[in-house]
Amino acid sequence: MKRLGDILFGCKIIETIGSIKIPVSKLVFDSRQVMPGSLFFALKGTISDGHAFIQIAIDSGATSIVCENLPTVLHEGVTYIRVADSSHCLALSASSFYNHPSAKLKLVGVTGTNGKTTVATLLFRLFTSAGFYCGLLSTIENKIGVKTIAATHTTPDPIAINSLLATMVDEGCTFAFMEVSSHAIDQNRTSGLYFCGGIFTNLTHDHLDYHKTFAAYRDVKKRFFDQLSSDAFAVINADDRNGSIMVQNCKASVATYSLSGDAEFKGRVIENHFEGLVLNINGYEIFTCLIGRFNASNLLAIYGASKLLGLTEEEIVKEISQLKSAEGRFEFIRSADNIVGIVDYAHTPDALENVLKTIQEIRTHNEQLITVAGAGGDRDSKKRPEMARIAAELSDRFIITSDNPRTEDPNQIIKDMQAGVPSHRYSRTLTIADRHEAIRTAVALAKPGDIILVAGKGHEKYQDINGVKYPFDDKKELFELLKSR
């Protein structure tokens, strides 16, 4: 059990009331999880303010409180620590509490709008296949070697992150790969972590419901690279104009990757079809079962990071050729009558356009392309009409449906999407709110040789409606419907 003063080392403390020599049994920021001897952090969130729960935390046994504003009533025997930023202090304290596990691993963070899950997951698989014991923190799942731990957020809270990293260290992991979301950077969830490397995939329209402007969203991503140390590396997508912005004033060693220009890690697509890609990367010809130009870019990032982490070109080429797609990322199945079904997580305009353009590059155009997609509720509504426009323009038929409406009216979300459908595509666009019925209709409309894309949910096994997560799996739905034709 650590003492309070040791845990808070490095935090910018404004005022201390009480002893900092008291032992701390647990770190918490949710008053419902307080146990006797807990250190409670009062965080100002987007929905609630933890300062309102200080008394509840004390009643439940918290003996120390970190807050930005002291409560009006101070209790004897309780230590109060006033700081400028409770979330930043929480992240630093979590690292201290778990003995700075990130410094004992080679931890690589992956950030960007699209591709984070694919790059982090495939790096984990590549290094695992190469004989290393590794950890993974991702949207789909967290892994410690062969053990899987369910993921609830793209990037967990600082306590969960450091607890997982500490377990990785205890179990002998040498590498860890982690998705780093813009929310996590902005909320200081990754503060206090030591990254030996960072990867930037791309930056497109997303999360503006939270960040408000694209510039603010971009600048938050940049903060991740600003915080890298001089002995770390940054691998940057040179094909994205925001790549150079990410590493302005970055202390880390910078390397670039590109499919279209000069870069340390340069690639060229030789063949692109539903069975996979043939790529040339830095003079090596590689076949991979991953599909599409966007995955070629992801593989360049993986190649570059692997090289900088110490693998040889020959090892990397061998391992890349054996990689399979991350769950829900351009996964495809072929029915007995040759209908191609594709499931993808694409839930932003850019991601949806990438997937549809990839299909357009591969298809013969003698078949129909039917797209089923919606948009999430309680999220950036500005992207809804743009996603609908892209899907309507790049598909032969488009079915607008419900995604995860959350607390919004699904019909309003669909109406927002309908506004983006060009008038000349009205007759080729259907609206079916029930997602199962929408997928069933797509299968019914399809003829042998046609292509069905179900976009938006990917790996998710649920549909979030008014706070309840109902079982729903796009891949399972599509597979069963195609099988029963």
N, C-alpha and C positions, 0 to 999 in steps of 0.2 A: 504494500500500500504506500503510495507516494504522498509527500507533504504538499500542501497547497502552494507554497512559495516556489517549489521546484517545478510544479506543473505550469505555473504562470510565467516561468522564465521566458523573456523575450517579448511579452505582451506590454503594450504601452498603457501603463496604469496611471490614472489621474489621481485617485484617492483610495486609501485603504482604511477600513474601520474594522478592527478586530485582529485576531492572530492569523498569520499566514503559515504558522507551523503545524496547523491541525492536519490530520490525515484525511485523504479523500478516497472514498470507496468506489465512486462511479462518476462519470461525466454524463450530464443529461441536459437537454434543452426542451424536453416535453415533460411537464409537471406530472403527467400520469405515470412516468417511468421512474420517479424519484424513489430512492431507498435511503435508509438511515446512513448518513455520512456522505451523501451525494453533493457534488458541486453543480449548481444549477445555473445555466446561462440564459439570461432573458434576452431573446432575439426579437428584433422588430421585423416581422414577416410581411408578406403582401396581403395576407388575410387577417392575421391576428398579431397582437403585440405581447411577447412573453413577459413583459413587465407586469401585465395584469394578473399573472399567475405566480408571482413571487411568494405571496402569502400561502397559497396552496402548496407550493414546493416546500416551504418551511414546515408547514403542518404535517407533511409527509416524511420529514426527516432530513431535509437538506440542511447542511451546516455551513455552507458557503454559497454566496451569490455573486455572479458577475453580471453587471448591468451598466447601462448608459445613464440611467437616471435613478438615483437612490429613492427607495420608497419612503413615504412620510413616517411610517412606524418602523423603527429599528429594534430588533430583538437581541437581547443579551445572549451571548454564546454563539451567535451567528456572525460570520465574517462577510463583510460587503466589500466588493472590489468594483470601483467605478472606472470604466474605460471609455474611450472614444467610440470604439466599434466592437460590439459583443461578438459578432460573427467572425471577425478576424481573430479575436482572442480565443474563441472556441477552436478554430482550426489549429492555431499554434499550440494550444493546450492539449488537444487530442494527439498531436504528434509527440509532444513531451510525455504524455501519460502512457503511450504505447512504445516509448523508447526509440522514437524516430525511425520507424521501420523502412520508410522510403529510401533512406540513406544506405540501407543494407541490401538493397535490390538495385538492379538496373531497370528503373521505371521509365517507360516511354509513354507520353501523353499524345493523343490524337485529337485534333480539333478541326472544325470546319462545319459547313452546313450539311453536306452529304458525304458519305463514304466513311464516317468515323467507325461505325460498327464493323464494316467489311475489313477495313485496314487493321483495326485492333484485333479482331477475331482471327484473321488469317495470319497475322504476326504470331499470335499465341500458338496457332496450329503449326506454323512453320518451325518455330523454335522448339516446340514439343517434339515434333517429328525428327528434328535434328539432334535430339537426345538431351535437351535441357528440361529441367523441372520449372514450370512457369505458372504465373497467375494472370487472370483476366478480369477486368472490370468493364462491363459493357451493358448496352441497352437490353440485350437479349438475356444474358446470364452472367453471373460471376463464377469464376472457376479457380480452384486451387489444385493444380495438377489435374487428376481425373475427377475430383470432387466438384459437383455443381451446386451453386447456391443461387436461389432465385433472385433476380434483379427487380427492383421497384422503380428505380430512376436511372436515367442515362449515366449520371454521376451521383453516387450516394452522398449522404451528409458526412462531415469530417470525422465524426466518431466512427461511423460504419467503415469509411475508407481506411482509417488507420488501424482499426480492429482487423479488417480483412488483410491488410498488408502485413500486420504483425503475425497473423496466422500463416501467411505465405512464407515469411522468414523462418518461423518456428518449424515449418514442414519442409524446409530446404529449397524453396524456390530461389532461383538466381535472377530471373527476368520477370517483369510484370508489364502488361500492356493495358492501357486505360483510356476510355473515351472521356474527353473533357468538354462538357457542354458550356454554352455561353452563360446559362443560368448559374452553373457551378462556379465559374470564374467570378461573375458579378457578386455572388453571395459568399465569396471567400471560402468555398468548400475545399479548394485545392491549395489554399495558402498553407505554408509550413511544410509542403511536400517538396522533396528533392527529385527533380526529373533529370535523368541523364540525357534525355532527348525529347524533342517535340516534333510533331508532324502537322502540317497545314494542308488540308485537302482542297477546299474551295470555299467560296462565300457567295451565297445567293439569298434571295428574299425569304426570310423566316423569322419567327419569334418577335415580330414587330409589335404584337400585342403587349409584350413585356418591355422591350427595349425602346419602343416608340419610333425611333428613326434608324435607317440603315447605318448611318455614320456611328451611332451609339453602339449598335450591334457589332460593327467592325472593330471599333475601339476596344470593346470588351474582349473580343478574341485576341487582339494584339497584346493585351495585358498578360496573357499566358506566356507569350514569347519574351515580353519585357522582363519577366521574372526568371527566365532561364539563366543559369550561371555560366561563367566563362569556360568551364570545362564540359559543358553540355553541347549537343548538336541540335540544329533546327533543319528539318527537311521540308522544303517549300515547293508547292505546285507553281511553276513559272508560267503555266498556261492560264492562270487566274490573275487578273490585273491587281488583285488585292494581296497577292503573295509578297510582293516587294514591300508593301506597307506593313505587313506583319513583322518583318525583321528590321525595320528602321530602328536604329539604336539598340539592336539586340546584341547582348554580350556573347551569346553562343556562337559556335562555328556554323556557318550557313552553307547548305548544299541545296541545289535545285533539281527538280525533275520535270520533264516536258515530253509531250508527244508531237510538238510542232516547232520547237526552237532549240537553241543551244542550251545545254544544261549538263551538270555532272552525271545525271542519270537520264539518258535519252532513250525513248522508245518509238517504235513504228509498228502500226498494225498491218500485218501481212494478209491475214484471213480473219473473217468475222462471220460466224454462222451459229445456229442454235446449239450445235455440239461443242462450241468453244471458240477460242481465239488462237491464232498463231501470231506471236510477237517477236520483234527483234529488240532486245534490250542491251545496250552497250556492246553490240556485236554478237550476242548470244541469241540463237533462235529458240523460242520456247513455245510449246503447245500447252494450253491450259483449258480446263473445261469451263472457266468463267466466261461470261458473254458480254460483249459490248465495249465501246470505246471508253466509257466511264470506268469500267473495270480494268481496262488497260492502264488508265491513269492510276487507279488504286494499286495495281501491281507494281508500277514504277515506284510509288511511295514505299511499298513493302520492300522492294529490291534495295532502294537507297538506305532505308533504316537498317536493314539486315547487314548491309555492307559496313555501315558505320558502327554497328554493334559487334563486328569482328568476324562474321562469317565470310568465307571465300566465295568468289563468283560461282564456282562450280557447285558448291553446296547450295547456294541460293537458287540457282537455275534448276537443280534437281528437285528441291523442295517445292518451288513454285509450280512445277509441272504436275505435282500431285495434289495441289490445293483444290478444295471444293467450296462453292459459294456459302457465305454465311446464311443462316436460316432466314427466309423471307426476303432475300435480296436476289431478284431475278431468278427465282427458282422456276423451273418449267417441267411440265409433264406432257406426255403425248398419249392421246387416247387410242383405242384399237382402230378407230376409223380416221386416224391421222389428224385429229384436232390438237393444236398446240395450246396448252394452258400455261399462263405465266402469272406468278404471284410476286408482287414487289411492294416494298414498304413506302415507295414514292409518295410523299405527302406534302411536297412543296412544288411550286411551278417548275423550277429548274430540274428537280429529280424526275418529275413526271415527263417533262420534255426529253430528258436524256434517255429514259426507258423507251418512250415511243419512237424517238429517232433511231435508237438502236434496232428496234423491231423493223422500222422502215428500211434500214440498210440491209437487213437480212432477208426480208420477205421477197416473194416473187412478184407480188402485186396481182396475182391471179386469184387471190383469196381475200376474204373479208378480215379486217382487224376490228374486233369488238372490244371496247374498253368499258369496264365497270369501275367507277370511282366516286368518292364523296369528299367531304372535308370535315375535319374535327371541330367540335363545338368548344366554346370557351377559349379559343385560340385566335390568332390573327385572321380577321374576316376579310382583309383586303386581298388575300391571295386566292379566295374562293372563285371569283369570276375569272381570274387569270388561269387557274387550273382548268376550269371548264372550257375556256377558249382553246387552250392547248389540246385538251383531250378531244374536243369536237373537231378541230382542224386536222389533227393527225390520225384520226380513227375513221373507219368507214361507218361504224355505228358507235354511239356513246350512250351509256346508261348511267344517269346520275342517281346515286343512292345515298344511304346514310352511312357514315363512318363511325366515329365515336362522338355522338352528340353531346355527351356529358350533361350539363344542366340546360343546354339550349334546346329550343324547339327544332327537331330535325327538318321540319317543313320550311322553316326560315332559312336554315343553312342551305337547303336545296334551292330555295328561291334566290339566294345570293349567288349561287353557282349558275343558275339559269340565266342570270343577267349577263354573263360572259359569253354565252353561246352565240356565235354569229348567225344572223338571220338566214343565211343560205345553208346552215346546218341544222335548222329546226326540225326538218322532216326526218333527219337521221339521228335525232336525239330523243331518248325516252327518259321518263322520270319514274322510278320505282323506289319508294322509301325503304321498304323491307329489304335488307341486304341479301338475305337468302333468296328471296324471289327475284332480285335483280340478277344474281349469279345464275339462277335457274333459267331465267329468260335468255341470258346470253348464250347458255349451252343449247337451249331450244332453237335459237336463231342460227347457230353455227352449223355449217356444212363441212363435210370432210375436207381437210386441208386448211380450214380457217384458223385464226389465231384469236384467243381470248386473253386479255390482260385484266387482272383484278388488282387494283392498286390502292395503296393507302394504309393498310394494316400489317402486311408482311408477316412477321413472326408472331404477332399478338394472337392470343388464344381467347380473347374476350371482346365484347362490345360494351363500352361504358355508357350507360343510360341512367341519368339522374342519380349518380353516385353508386349504382349497382353494376358490377361487372358480370354480364351474362356470358356463358360459354359461346364462343364463336371463333372458328378457325377458317380463314379464307382458303388455305391450301386443302384442308380436309373437305370443305364444302365443294370446291371445284373438282377435286379428285373423285369424290363420290358421285357427283352429278355426271361427270364425263364417263365414269365406269358404267353407270346405269342407262346410258343412251341405248 
